[in-house]
């Protein structure tokens, strides 16, 4: 089995709209939908991952506050890149307009053992 990094993405404007217009009860329902999706695919997860919050950018010129479309990540395993993508075809993320999931091949780094 190969590993893949899935990055959950959504337009900033849609994230802002969701945060402003979603009640606590609706958030609980969304959480339940995510938990069911995770359970449905539990055998594929190496690491369920986490949601991502505010971010900072570090460059040679310093540190700055930035916003981007990253909302979370997971690490999955599958036989192929195509099979890894299939895991996300029914992802609850797609309820948000413009949302998408990037699925990247996991490349092991050389080690100095």
N, C-alpha and C positions, 0 to 999 in steps of 0.2 A: 504494500500500500504506500502511496505517496502522500505527502502533506501539502496542504494549500491554505493560504491566508485569505480569508474573506473580509473585505472592508465594506461596512455598511455606509452608504452615502445618501444625503438628501439635501436639496436646495435650502440655503439658509433662510430664505423668506418663508418657505413652507414649515421649517422647524419653528420659526418665530410664531407663525400663525397657529401651529399646533399647541405650543406652550401657552399662548394667550387664550385660546378658545376651547381647551379641553378641561372638563371637570375632573375632580378627583375620582369620581365613579368611572368615567370614561377611561382614565389612566389605569385604573384597576382592571378594567376589561381588556385594555391593550396588553397589559402585563400578562394576564391569563392567556391571551392568544399567543404571545411569545413563548410562554412556558410550555404550552401544548405543542407548538412547533418544535421547540428544542427537544421535548420528550419524543416526538415522532421521529426525530433524526438522531437520537442519542448515541447510536452505534457509530455514527460518522464523526463525532466530535473528539478531537484530541484535547481541545481547550474551548469551552463554550465562549470564553472571551468576556467582554465587558462593554458597557456603554462608555462613550468618551465625552468629557466635559470641555470646559474652556481650555484654550491652548495658547502657548507662547512660541514664538519663532526665535531661534538662536542663530545668529550669523556672526561673521567676523566683526561686524559693526556693533553687535550688542544683542539685546533681547527686546522683543516687542510683542504686544498683544495682537493676535490675529484671529480671524474666523475662517473656517473652511467647511466643506460639506461632510467631513468625517463625523460619523455618529457612533461607531462601534466596530468591533472586530470579533472574529472567531477563527479558530484553526480546526480544519477538518482533514479527514483522510479519505482517499478514494483511489480506485485503480487508475483513473486518468483525469486529465483536466476537465474533459467533457462530463465525466461522472460527478466530479466535484461541483460543477455548475448546476447539475440537475438537483442537487440537494437544496438549492436556493430558489428553485422555480416557484415554490408555494410560500415564500417567505413573507411574513406579515409586514415587512418594511414597505412592500409595494402598495399598501393602502394609502401611503402618503404620495401625493402627486410629485412626479419627477424623481422619486427615490430609485436607487439602483444598488447593486452589490457588485463590487469588483472582486474577482477570484484570481489570485496570483499563485503561481507555482512557488513552492517553498524550496529554496536552494540552500543546502547545508553549507556552512562556512567551514573552511579548513581549520583544523585545530592544531595546537602545538603540544601534543601529548608526548 
